[in-house]
Amino acid sequence: MEAQTRNETGEVHGDPGTTRSYNSNYPQLARSSKGVLVNCILRLVAVLLTLISAIVLGVAKETMDIGIIKSTQFAAYVYFIIANVIVLLYSIASLVLSLANRRFSGRIAMHLSIGDLIMVVLLFSCNGAAAAVSILSDNGQQNTGWNQICSVLTKFCGSVKASIVLSMFAGLVYFLLVAFALVGNQK
């Protein structure tokens, strides 16, 4: 059995004159310095978007004649806030991992790609739930007794909509990260 060594670029050397390339199953884009920079910038943007989104909806409340309406009174909004905080924590952890391991070994990169895909699903799910309640708050639904509240609670509903938009952009950032990983794997 011949002895094989791997050099810094990932090439495996055996017999003199034979070299074969080592495939780490991670996108070439993410291994280049430009790819690492784009990856880190996208993760930083996701941190900021989810942080602001969770804060905006978390503090959203408005007083009306019958009392104070808070975002925590709606289960879909609570789910939205919790999901954004989970994605925020993941975003911070993945950003730290990305900065600490700039070479993106195949194993870490694959775990990050799977985590990114899970964050896309989580964000799109919580955005859909919050958007559904927001639409009902805007339009009401007379046959179920759900009245329009956004005509009275304009500040509250504006905060909800702004938060949903920010979170949707965070979902799109994670979608881009997943798309870049898939495109990189095809090369």
N, C-alpha and C positions, 0 to 999 in steps of 0.2 A: 504494500500500500504506500502510495507516494505521500510525502508531506506537503501540506498546503498552508499557505499563509495569506492573510488578508492585509492589504496596505490601507493607508488613510482614506483613499477614495472609494474603498469598498470592492476593489478588484481582488479576485482570488488567483493566486499564482501557484502552479503545481510544477510540472516539468518545465525545464527551460524552453522558452519560446511559446508557451501556452498561457493565455490569459483569458479568463471569462469574467463577465461582469456580474456583480452581486446585485440582486434586485431586493430592495428593502420594502417593497410594496407601499412606498409613500410617494406622493406626487413630487415630481421634479421641481414644480413651481415652488413648493414649500421649502425645498432644500436650498434653493438659490438665495442669495442675500436679499434680493428684491422680494422674493416670495415670503421670506421670514418677516420682512418689514410690513408687507401688506397684511399678513396674518396677524401680526401684533397690533397694527392699527385697527383692523376690523374688530379684534377682541376688545380693544380699549373703547371703541365706539359702542360696542354692545354693553360694556360695563356702564358707561355714562347713560345710555338710553334706558336700560332697565332700572338703574338707580333713580333717575328723574321720574320715570313712569310710576314706579312704586311709591315714591314720595308724594307725587301730585295726587294720585288717587287715595293714598293712605290718609292724607290730611283734608281731603275734600269733604266739606260739610256746609250746610246752609240752613239758616233759621227761617222758618215760616210761622204763620199764625198757630198752627197746630203743634209745633215743636221743632226740634232740630233733626234734619235728615242727614245721615252720615253714610259713607260708603260701606261701613261695616254692617249696615242693616240689610245688605243684599248679598246673598250667598255667592253669586257670580262675581261680584266685585272682591269679595274676600279671597276667592280662588284666584282671581287675577293678581291680587297683591302678593299672595303667597308664591304663585308661580313665578312672578317677576323677581322676587327675592331669591328664589332657588336658582334662577338663571343668572342673577347677579353674582351670587356666590360661586357658581360654576365658572362664570366669565372671569372672575378674579383669579380663581385657581388655574384655569387654563392659560390665562395671560402670564401668570408667574411661571408655569411649566414651559410655556413657549419661550419666554425670555431666558430661563435657566438652561434650557436644552436647545440651543439654536441649531444644532445639527439635525434635530428631529429623527431620533432613531425610529425605526419602523414600528416597534411595539407601542411607544408613547404616541406617535402620530396616529396610529390606527385607533387607539383608545380615544384620542381627542376627536377624531372624525365621527366615531360612534356617539360620543357625548354631544357633539355639535348637532347631529341628527336628532337626538332626543330633545335637545333644547328647541329645535325648530318645531317639533311636534307639540311640546309643552306650550310654547309661546302662541302658536296658531290656535291651539285649543282654548287657552285662557282668553285670547283676544276674541275668539268667536263667541264665547259665553258672555263676556262683558259687552260686546257689540250687540248681542241679541237683547240684553236687558236695556241697553241704551236706546235701541230702536223702540222698544216697548215704552220706555219713559218719554220718548219724543212723541210718539203717535198714539199711545194708549191702545187698549183692546177692549172695546165696550162689552162684548159678549162674555168676557171673563171677569169683568169688574176692574180691570187695570186702567186707571185714569192717566191722562197726560199729566206729567209733573214737570216737564222741562219748560213749559210755558210760564210756570211760577218760579222754578228753581234754576234760573239760567246760569248762575255762577257754578253751581254744583254740576250741572249737565255739561257745561263747557270744560270743567276740569276732567270729567270722565272721558269726554271725547278726545281731549288733548293727550291724556294718559294712554288711551287705546292706540292713537296714532303713533306715539313714541314707541310703544311696545311692538307695534306692527313693524316699524322700521328695524327694531332689534331682531325680530323674527327674520326679516329679509337679510340682515347682516349674517345671521347664522346660516340661512339658506345659501348665501354666497360662499361661505366657508365650506359647506358641504359640496357645492358645485365645483369649487376650485379643487377640492380633494378628488372628486370623481374625474374631472378633466385631466388632472395630473396623473391619475392611475392609468388613463388610456394612453399616455405617452410612454 
